[in-house]
Amino acid sequence: MPRLLTFPRGLLAGATLMYFFDPRRGRRRRSRIVNALAHAARVERQLFSRARRDATYRAQGIVERIVHSPSSNVDDPVIEARVRSELGRVVGHPSAIEVTSSDGSITLRGPILEAEATHAVRCVGRINGVRNVIDHLERHRTADIPSLQGGTRKLRSEQWPPSKQVAALATGASLAVWGLLRRRGLTGTAAAVVGSALALRGTLNLPLARILGYVTGREAIRVRKTIEVHAPIEEVFQLWNQFENFARFMQHVRSIERDPRDPMRARWHVDGFGGLPLTFDTMITRIETLREIAWQTPPDQPIRHAGVVRFEPTSDGTRVHIDLSYRPPGGVVTHAIAQLLGWDPKARIDDDMMRMKTLLEYGRARAHGDLVTRGDILH
């Protein structure tokens, strides 16, 4: 019996060695693993750094409340600090807002999402020491400028601050390990389940109800991206409409084959989890020239997803909005691991959209070790 158990392990070890030390592709596979681990380490450092700053600011806020009671007269710098702290909790991009105070009169300037503006002004007006709020905010319906991009609104009810997120991760992981090591009894099982849920909540930083929706398949994971491209909308739309050329400048797309019988259908070969090849079919569901392209996968595909890309002309180019929803194979746990290692769709879309921007603005881009020019693709 021990020999029978040893054989599968040896077979698995041999297959792993063959995969990573293959003479042709082993070097690239090892490089992907090294890059993924480096990305995970960088994400971990950034999270702990943010958690440390968050805990420091919260401690300073507690001290300020003790030293400067709400009923006492406070200086303008103290009021400004309170306003910035409140904005950090109620808007998605507080660093874009300029705050000045004069005898308790707060002036707010800078860009803000229209959906956040009224709530932000109301919250600032309720801060102790604030007498009135002068609203000079620039309202934007969408994240059409760089200072409003790179994130979404972080509601207190949905997302935790970094310090609480790290505490949940540490507590949940410790509880899960303790429960698993018990290996028996209702207490150990319950501890493992609760600890895993808490650790997952901290990793994804999403409410457990939404995580449960991902697990049960009732809710899809959504990815949104907006990018400014200094190129005519005709060129940008043409590039997206000829999506069979994506593999020539997108690093994570291997090849795309249009169906000769139906040009609205295509078969995609892309890098899947860990760089493993993944194949799926898509079909264009809607196309409006110079406005939008929408697609989805048939129900029998390994990764079910749907998306739409919208094109908006600007004074000096084109604004591209991408909205993607997908259901990852293996569920939310696989998504959490991929997010940590930089293999999730958001990280890959960010990478490939920068390649698209480089191609259209500078006339060349590099993918899969090859250089491609704009003239090679746009005829």
N, C-alpha and C positions, 0 to 999 in steps of 0.2 A: 504493500500500500504506500509506504513512503516514496518508493521509486516512481509510482504512478503519479503522485502529487508533485514530484520534482520535475518530471518531464514537461508538463505545461509551463512551468515557470522558466525552465531553460529555453523552451520554444519562444516564449514571450520575450525573454532577454535577447535571444538571437535576432528576432525580428526587429527589436528596438535598435540593436547595434547596426543591422543592415540598413535601417531607415536613415539613421543619422550619419553613417559613414559610407553611404553610397558614393562611388567615385564621381558620378555625374552631378547629383543634386544634394549630396550630403552636406557640402559646405554651406549652401544657401539655407538648408534646413537648420543647421546648427546656429547660423547667424540669426535666424528668426527667433529661435528660443532664447538666445542671449539678449536680443533686442527686447523681447517680451519681458524677460526678467528685469532688465534695466528699467523698462517702463513701469513695471510694478513697484520697483524700489523707489522710483521717482514719485509715483503717485502716493506711496506710503509716507515719504518724507514731506511732501507738500501737505498732506492731510494732518500729520502731527504738527507741522509748523503752524498751520492755520488754527489747529486746536489750542496750541500754546498761546498764540496771540489772542484768540477769543477768550480763553480763560483769564489772561492778563487784563484785557479790557473790561471784562465783567467784574473782576476784583476791584479795578479802579473805579468802576461805576458804583459799586457798593460803598467804597470809601467816600466818594463824592456825595452820595446821598446822606451819609452820616455827618460829614463835615459841613455840607451846605444843605440844611434842611429846606423843604419846600417853602416854608414860610419866611425864610431869611432872604435878604437881598443878595443876589448872586451877580458875578461879573459876566460880561459878554462872552469871554472864552469858555466859561462853564456852560452857559446856555447853548453855545455853538456845539460843544461836545455832546450835550444831551440830544440836540437835534440830529447830529450825525449818527449817533447811536440808534435813534428811532428810525431814521431813514434806512439804516442797514437792515432793519427788521421788516420794513413794509414795501421796499422797492427792490427790483432785481439788480439795478446798476447804480448804487448810491454814490460811487466815485465820480459819476458824470455830473453830479449836482454840486453847485457852488453855494455855500452857506455863509452868510454874513449876519452879524448881530449888532444893533445899536440901541442901547438902553432897552433891551428886551424886544425890540422890533426886528423880526427875522425876515431876511430877503433870500429868496430861493431863485437861483438862475441855473440854466443848463438844460440839456435834453432829458426827456422822460417819456416813457410809454403813456399814451393817452389813457389807457385802462387803469394806470396806477396813480395818475396825477391828483385827482380829487381826494382819494383816500389818504395820500401822502400829506397833502396840505392840511387836511382835517386832523390827522394824527399829530403833526407838528404844532398846530394851534392848541392842542390839549396839554402840551408839555409845561410843567411848572416853570415859571419865570418868563414864558413867552407871552407878550402882551398882544401882539398882532403879527400877521404873516403877510408879507408883500410877495405876491406870486408873479414871478417873471419866467416861469418854466416854459420851455419849448416843447410842446406836445407833439408826439409822433405816433401815428396809428400803428405802424410796424417798426421793427428794428432795422431801419433803413440807413443807419450810420454806424460806424465801427464801435463807438462808445456804448451803444445799446445792444451789441451782439455778444456772443460768447457765453450765453447763459439764459436762464429763464427766471421768472419771479419766484423768490423763495419764501413762500408763505410759512408763517410760524406753525400753522396747523398741519402742514404737510412735510416740511423739511426741518431737520434739526440743525442747530449750529455745530461747527466742527468739534467743540469740546464735548458736547453731548453725543455726537456721532462716534467719537473715539471711545468714550465711556461705554457706549452700547456694544461696540465691537469687542472690547476687552472683556466686559462682563459676560456677554453672550458666548464668546468662544470659551472662556473659563468654565462657565456653567455647562456647556455642551460636552467639553472634554471630561469634566467631573462626572457627568451623567453617563457617558459612554464607558468610562473606566469601571463604573459599578457593575455594568453588564447584566444586572438582574434587578428585579423589583420595579414596582410602579414608580417609586421616587426617582430612580435613575433614568427611566424612560421619559418621565415628565420633564426632568431637568434637561435632558438632551434635546427634547423637542422645543422647550421654551428658550433654551440657550441658542439653538440654531436659528429660531425665528428672530431673536433679538440681534444676533450677529448679522443676519441677512438684512434686517431693518437698518442697521448701521451702515452696512456696505452699500446698499442701494440708495439709502437716505430717502425712502419713500414710505408712505403709510402702509401698514400691514394689510389693510383692505385692498389696496391696489396691488400689492405683491401677491395676495391670494387670488386676485383677478387674473394675474399673469399665470399663476400656477394652474388654475382651473381652465384657462383658455378663454375666459369671458372678456378679457381686455388684452389688447395688443400693446407692445412697447412702441412708443412713438419717438421719432427722431426728427428734429427740425433744424434747418440750416439756412442762413441768408448770407450771401456773399456779393460784394460789388466787383464788377468786371469792367475795366476801361476798354470796352470794345462795342461796336454797334450791335444792336439787338438782332439784326439779321444774321450776323456771324455767329452769335451765341446760340440762337435758335437752330441754325443749320447744323452746328456741332452736335447739339442734343438730338436733333432729328435723324442724324446719321450715327446712331448709337453703336452700330457694328464696328465703328472705329475707336470705341472707348479703350479697347485693350492696347492701343498704340500709345496712349499717354496716361492711362490709369494703372498704377502699380498693382492693384488688387484685383484687376479683371484680366483673366487669361485669354479668353476669346468669346466672341458673340457671333452666332450664326442665325441669320434671318431665315425663316421658313420660305423656300422658293414658291410654295403654293399660296402662302398668305404672308405678305410682308409686314403685317401688323403683329405677327408672332415671331418669337426668337428663342433660341436656347443659349443660356449663359453658362460659362465656365469661369468660376471665380475662386479666390482663396477662401477656404472655409476656416473653421476653428483650428488654430495652430498651424495655419498655412496648408492644411490638407485640401485637396481639390473638391469643389462642390459644384454640382450641375443642377440647374433648374430652368423651367420654361416661364416665359412671360408673354403677355398680350397687351397691346395698346388698347385702352378703353376709350380714350378721348384725346383728340389733338386739335388745337386751335392755333393757326399760324401766328407766330410772333407773340403768343399769349401763354399757352400752357400745353403740357403733355402729361397724360395720366396713364398708369399701367397697373396691372395686378398679375398675380400668379394663379394658375388653375388650382382647384382644391386638392389635387393629388400630389402637389410638389413637396419636397422635403422641408423647405422653408416657405411658409405662406406669408406673403407680404403684398402691400399695395402702396402706391406713392403717386405724387404729383409734383411736377416742377413748373413754376410760374415765372414768367419773364416780364420785367417792368423796365421801360426805358427811363433813363435819368439824363441829367444835363450833360454828363461826360461819359456815358456808357450804359451799362445794363445791370439791373439788380436781379439776382436769381434767388428764388425762394424754393427750398426743397422740403417737402413734408412726407415722411416715410413711416409706415407702421408695419411691424412684423412680429411673428411668433417664432422665437428661437427654438431649434431642436434641443431637447433636454430641459426646456423650461427656463425659469427665472434664475436657477442656480448656474446654468451654463452662461447665461447673460452676465451674471455678476462676475464670474471668473474671466470671461472675455473682456469685460469692462476694465478689470484690474490689469490685465495683460496688454491692453491696447488693441484687442482683436474685435471689439464691438463695432457695429455699423457706424456709430457716430465718429469714432476715431478714424475709420477708413474713409468715410465721406469727407471729413475735414482734410485728410491727406490728399485725396484725389481731386477735390475741388480747388485746392491750391495749385495742383498740376494743371488743371484746366485754365485757371487764371493766368498762370505763367505762360502757357501755350498761346493764349489769345493776346496777352499784353506784350510779351517779349518775342513772340514768334517761334518759340521752341520750348520743348520740355523733354524730360528723360524718364523712361519707364522700362523695366525689365532689362536694364543695361543698354538700351538703344536710345538714340536721339531722334526725335521726330520734330518736324517743322510745321507751322500752320499751313503752308502751301501743300504739304503732303496730304492733308486731311480735307481742307476747304478748297474745292476746285471751282 
